[in-house]
Amino acid sequence: MKKNKYLLAATPIFLGVIGLIVYNMMGSRVEPDGTLVEPFFLIPISCLFIFSGMISVVFVSMLSRFKRSKLN
C-alpha cells in the first residue's frame, strides 16, 4: 500500500523527465525562410511536472510520518 502512494506521487517526476528527454531527442531546426522550429513547450511543462511531483512526494511522506507518529 505504501509503495503505491509513493509511485502515484512520483509519476509527475517521471513524466517531466520523459518530457525533457523527448525535447532533447527532437532537437531544433531552421526552416529555409530562417524560422527556428523547436518544441519549446516541453521545457516549462516538464519543469511543472517535476516540481509538482517533488511537492507531492514531500507531502505524502510528511503525511505518512504524521500518521505513523500518531499511532505510536
DSSP file (Angstrom, degrees, kcal/mol; ACC not computed):
  #  RESIDUE AA STRUCTURE BP1 BP2  ACC     N-H-->O    O-->H-N    N-H-->O    O-->H-N    TCO  KAPPA ALPHA  PHI   PSI    X-CA   Y-CA   Z-CA
    1    1 A M     >        0   0    0      0, 0.0     4,-1.4     0, 0.0     3,-0.2   0.000 360.0 360.0 360.0 -43.9    0.0    0.0    0.0
    2    2 A K  H  >  +     0   0    0      1,-0.2     4,-1.9     2,-0.2     3,-0.2   0.899 360.0  54.5 -63.5 -40.4    2.8    2.5    0.9
    3    3 A K  H  > S+     0   0    0      1,-0.2     4,-2.3     2,-0.2    -1,-0.2   0.850 103.8  55.9 -63.7 -33.3    4.6    1.9   -2.3
    4    4 A N  H  > S+     0   0    0      2,-0.2     4,-2.3     1,-0.2    -1,-0.2   0.875 105.2  52.5 -66.9 -35.8    1.5    2.7   -4.3
    5    5 A K  H  X S+     0   0    0     -4,-1.4     4,-2.1    -3,-0.2    -2,-0.2   0.944 113.3  42.7 -63.2 -47.5    1.3    6.1   -2.6
    6    6 A Y  H  X S+     0   0    0     -4,-1.9     4,-2.0     2,-0.2    -2,-0.2   0.855 112.8  52.9 -70.4 -33.8    4.8    7.0   -3.5
    7    7 A L  H  X S+     0   0    0     -4,-2.3     4,-0.8     2,-0.2    -1,-0.2   0.915 111.1  46.7 -65.9 -42.0    4.6    5.6   -7.0
    8    8 A L  H  < S+     0   0    0     -4,-2.3     3,-0.3     1,-0.2    -2,-0.2   0.879 114.2  47.9 -66.6 -37.4    1.5    7.7   -7.6
    9    9 A A  H  < S+     0   0    0     -4,-2.1    48,-0.3     1,-0.2     4,-0.3   0.811 112.8  48.6 -72.3 -29.7    3.1   10.8   -6.1
   10   10 A A  H >X S+     0   0    0     -4,-2.0     4,-1.7     1,-0.2     3,-0.6   0.552  85.0  91.3 -88.5  -7.9    6.3   10.3   -8.2
   11   11 A T  H 3X S+     0   0    0     -4,-0.8     4,-2.3    -3,-0.3     5,-0.2   0.891  82.5  54.7 -56.6 -43.3    4.6    9.8  -11.5
   12   12 A P  H 3> S+     0   0    0      0, 0.0     4,-2.3     0, 0.0    -1,-0.2   0.854 105.1  54.8 -60.5 -31.6    4.7   13.5  -12.4
   13   13 A I  H <> S+     0   0    0     -3,-0.6     4,-2.3    -4,-0.3    -2,-0.2   0.937 108.6  47.3 -64.9 -45.0    8.5   13.4  -11.9
   14   14 A F  H  X S+     0   0    0     -4,-1.7     4,-2.3     1,-0.2    -1,-0.2   0.902 111.6  51.0 -61.9 -41.2    8.8   10.5  -14.4
   15   15 A L  H  X S+     0   0    0     -4,-2.3     4,-2.2     1,-0.2    -1,-0.2   0.891 109.8  50.6 -63.5 -39.3    6.6   12.4  -16.9
   16   16 A G  H  X S+     0   0    0     -4,-2.3     4,-2.0     2,-0.2    -2,-0.2   0.899 110.5  48.0 -65.7 -41.0    8.7   15.5  -16.5
   17   17 A V  H  X S+     0   0    0     -4,-2.3     4,-2.2     2,-0.2    -2,-0.2   0.904 111.1  51.2 -66.4 -40.2   11.9   13.6  -17.1
   18   18 A I  H  X S+     0   0    0     -4,-2.3     4,-2.6     1,-0.2    -2,-0.2   0.901 108.1  53.4 -62.4 -40.0   10.4   11.9  -20.2
   19   19 A G  H  X S+     0   0    0     -4,-2.2     4,-2.1     1,-0.2    -1,-0.2   0.898 109.3  47.6 -61.3 -41.1    9.4   15.3  -21.5
   20   20 A L  H  X S+     0   0    0     -4,-2.0     4,-2.1     2,-0.2    -1,-0.2   0.876 111.3  51.0 -68.4 -36.5   12.9   16.6  -21.2
   21   21 A I  H  X S+     0   0    0     -4,-2.2     4,-2.0     2,-0.2    -2,-0.2   0.921 110.6  48.8 -65.3 -42.8   14.3   13.5  -22.9
   22   22 A V  H  X S+     0   0    0     -4,-2.6     4,-2.4     1,-0.2     5,-0.2   0.897 109.2  53.5 -63.6 -39.7   11.8   14.0  -25.8
   23   23 A Y  H  X S+     0   0    0     -4,-2.1     4,-1.9     1,-0.2    -1,-0.2   0.922 110.9  45.8 -60.3 -44.0   12.8   17.6  -26.1
   24   24 A N  H  < S+     0   0    0     -4,-2.1    -1,-0.2     1,-0.2    -2,-0.2   0.834 113.2  50.2 -69.3 -31.8   16.4   16.7  -26.4
   25   25 A M  H  < S+     0   0    0     -4,-2.0    -2,-0.2     1,-0.2    -1,-0.2   0.872 110.6  48.4 -73.9 -36.3   15.7   13.9  -28.9
   26   26 A M  H  < S+     0   0    0     -4,-2.4    -2,-0.2    -5,-0.2    -1,-0.2   0.895  88.2 178.2 -72.3 -39.4   13.5   16.1  -31.2
   27   27 A G     <  -     0   0    0     -4,-1.9     2,-0.3    -5,-0.2    -1,-0.1  -0.145  29.2 -78.7  68.1-167.6   16.0   19.0  -31.3
   28   28 A S        -     0   0    0     10,-0.2     2,-0.3    -4,-0.1    10,-0.2  -0.895  37.3-167.7-131.1 161.1   15.5   22.1  -33.3
   29   29 A R  E     -A   37   0A   0      8,-2.3     8,-3.0    -2,-0.3     2,-0.5  -0.965  20.9-124.4-145.4 161.3   15.9   23.1  -36.9
   30   30 A V  E     -A   36   0A   0     -2,-0.3     6,-0.2     6,-0.2    -2,-0.0  -0.945  26.5-136.6-111.5 123.3   15.9   26.2  -39.0
   31   31 A E    >   -     0   0    0      4,-3.1     3,-2.1    -2,-0.5     6,-0.0  -0.269  30.6-102.4 -70.5 162.6   13.4   26.4  -41.9
   32   32 A P  T 3  S+     0   0    0      0, 0.0    -1,-0.1     0, 0.0    -2,-0.0   0.787 122.7  57.1 -58.8 -26.9   14.5   27.7  -45.3
   33   33 A D  T 3  S-     0   0    0      2,-0.1    -2,-0.0     1,-0.0    -3,-0.0   0.435 124.6-101.5 -85.4   3.1   12.9   31.1  -44.5
   34   34 A G  S <  S+     0   0    0     -3,-2.1     2,-0.4     1,-0.3    -1,-0.0   0.502  74.0 143.4  95.1   5.5   15.0   31.5  -41.4
   35   35 A T        -     0   0    0      1,-0.0    -4,-3.1    -5,-0.0     2,-0.5  -0.642  47.3-133.1 -82.2 132.9   12.4   30.5  -38.8
   36   36 A L  E     -A   30   0A   0     -2,-0.4     2,-0.5    -6,-0.2    -6,-0.2  -0.744  20.9-166.0 -85.6 127.2   13.6   28.5  -35.8
   37   37 A V  E     +A   29   0A   0     -8,-3.0    -8,-2.3    -2,-0.5    -2,-0.0  -0.966  23.3 143.1-118.7 118.1   11.4   25.5  -35.1
   38   38 A E        -     0   0    0     -2,-0.5     2,-2.1   -10,-0.2     3,-0.3  -0.989  58.0-110.7-150.1 152.8   11.7   23.7  -31.8
   39   39 A P    >   +     0   0    0      0, 0.0     3,-1.6     0, 0.0     4,-0.3  -0.408  51.8 156.7 -82.2  65.0    9.4   22.0  -29.3
   40   40 A F  T >   +     0   0    0     -2,-2.1     3,-1.4     1,-0.3   -17,-0.0   0.764  59.2  73.0 -64.3 -26.1    9.9   24.8  -26.6
   41   41 A F  T 3> S+     0   0    0     -3,-0.3     4,-1.4     1,-0.3    -1,-0.3   0.733  85.5  67.3 -63.0 -20.8    6.6   24.0  -24.9
   42   42 A L  H <> S+     0   0    0     -3,-1.6     4,-2.1     1,-0.2    -1,-0.3   0.786  90.9  62.7 -71.2 -25.9    8.1   20.8  -23.5
   43   43 A I  H <> S+     0   0    0     -3,-1.4     4,-2.3    -4,-0.3     5,-0.2   0.972 108.0  36.9 -67.5 -54.7   10.5   22.7  -21.2
   44   44 A P  H  > S+     0   0    0      0, 0.0     4,-2.3     0, 0.0    -1,-0.2   0.875 117.6  52.2 -68.1 -33.1    8.0   24.5  -19.0
   45   45 A I  H  X S+     0   0    0     -4,-1.4     4,-2.3     2,-0.2    -2,-0.2   0.916 110.6  48.3 -65.7 -41.5    5.6   21.6  -19.0
   46   46 A S  H  X S+     0   0    0     -4,-2.1     4,-2.6     2,-0.2    -1,-0.2   0.917 111.8  49.0 -64.3 -43.3    8.4   19.3  -17.9
   47   47 A C  H  X S+     0   0    0     -4,-2.3     4,-2.6     2,-0.2     5,-0.2   0.899 110.4  51.6 -62.9 -40.1    9.5   21.7  -15.1
   48   48 A L  H  X S+     0   0    0     -4,-2.3     4,-2.4     1,-0.2     5,-0.2   0.921 111.4  47.1 -62.3 -44.4    5.9   22.0  -13.9
   49   49 A F  H  X S+     0   0    0     -4,-2.3     4,-2.3     2,-0.2    -2,-0.2   0.921 113.0  48.7 -62.8 -44.4    5.6   18.2  -13.8
   50   50 A I  H  X S+     0   0    0     -4,-2.6     4,-2.2     2,-0.2    -2,-0.2   0.938 114.5  44.1 -64.0 -47.4    8.9   17.8  -11.9
   51   51 A F  H  X S+     0   0    0     -4,-2.6     4,-2.2     2,-0.2    -1,-0.2   0.895 114.3  49.0 -67.5 -39.3    8.2   20.5   -9.3
   52   52 A S  H  X S+     0   0    0     -4,-2.4     4,-2.3    -5,-0.2    -1,-0.2   0.879 111.7  50.7 -67.5 -35.5    4.6   19.3   -8.7
   53   53 A G  H  X S+     0   0    0     -4,-2.3     4,-2.4    -5,-0.2    -2,-0.2   0.898 109.4  50.2 -66.0 -40.2    5.9   15.7   -8.3
   54   54 A M  H  X S+     0   0    0     -4,-2.2     4,-2.2     2,-0.2    -2,-0.2   0.913 111.7  48.1 -63.9 -41.9    8.5   16.8   -5.8
   55   55 A I  H  X S+     0   0    0     -4,-2.2     4,-2.5     1,-0.2    -2,-0.2   0.904 112.1  49.1 -65.3 -41.1    5.9   18.7   -3.8
   56   56 A S  H  X S+     0   0    0     -4,-2.3     4,-2.6     2,-0.2    -2,-0.2   0.884 110.2  50.6 -68.6 -36.9    3.5   15.7   -3.9
   57   57 A V  H  X S+     0   0    0     -4,-2.4     4,-2.4   -48,-0.3     5,-0.2   0.926 112.6  46.8 -64.7 -43.7    6.3   13.3   -2.8
   58   58 A V  H  X S+     0   0    0     -4,-2.2     4,-2.4     2,-0.2    -2,-0.2   0.922 113.5  48.8 -63.2 -43.3    7.2   15.6    0.1
   59   59 A F  H  X S+     0   0    0     -4,-2.5     4,-2.5     2,-0.2    -2,-0.2   0.920 112.5  47.2 -63.2 -44.9    3.5   16.0    1.1
   60   60 A V  H  X S+     0   0    0     -4,-2.6     4,-2.2     1,-0.2    -1,-0.2   0.901 113.1  48.6 -65.2 -40.8    2.8   12.2    1.0
   61   61 A S  H  X S+     0   0    0     -4,-2.4     4,-2.2     2,-0.2    -1,-0.2   0.903 112.7  47.6 -67.7 -39.3    5.9   11.4    3.0
   62   62 A M  H  X S+     0   0    0     -4,-2.4     4,-2.4     2,-0.2    -2,-0.2   0.917 112.3  49.6 -66.1 -41.8    5.1   14.1    5.7
   63   63 A L  H  X S+     0   0    0     -4,-2.5     4,-2.1     1,-0.2    -2,-0.2   0.892 110.8  50.4 -62.8 -39.7    1.5   12.8    5.9
   64   64 A S  H  X S+     0   0    0     -4,-2.2     4,-2.2     2,-0.2    -1,-0.2   0.900 110.5  49.2 -65.4 -41.3    2.8    9.3    6.3
   65   65 A R  H  X S+     0   0    0     -4,-2.2     4,-2.3     2,-0.2    -2,-0.2   0.894 110.6  50.2 -66.3 -39.8    5.2   10.3    9.1
   66   66 A F  H  X S+     0   0    0     -4,-2.4     4,-1.6     2,-0.2    -1,-0.2   0.902 111.6  48.0 -66.0 -39.5    2.5   12.2   10.9
   67   67 A K  H  X S+     0   0    0     -4,-2.1     4,-1.5     2,-0.2    -2,-0.2   0.901 111.8  50.3 -66.0 -39.9    0.1    9.2   10.7
   68   68 A R  H  X S+     0   0    0     -4,-2.2     4,-1.0     1,-0.2    -2,-0.2   0.888 110.3  49.4 -65.4 -39.5    2.9    6.9   11.9
   69   69 A S  H  < S+     0   0    0     -4,-2.3    -1,-0.2     1,-0.2    -2,-0.2   0.807 107.6  55.1 -72.3 -27.5    3.7    9.1   14.9
   70   70 A K  H  < S+     0   0    0     -4,-1.6    -1,-0.2     1,-0.2    -2,-0.2   0.856 104.5  54.2 -70.2 -34.1    0.0    9.3   15.9
   71   71 A L  H  <        0   0    0     -4,-1.5    -1,-0.2     1,-0.2    -2,-0.2   0.789 360.0 360.0 -71.1 -27.3   -0.2    5.5   16.0
   72   72 A N     <        0   0    0     -4,-1.0    -1,-0.2     0, 0.0    -2,-0.2   0.468 360.0 360.0 -85.0 360.0    2.7    5.3   18.4
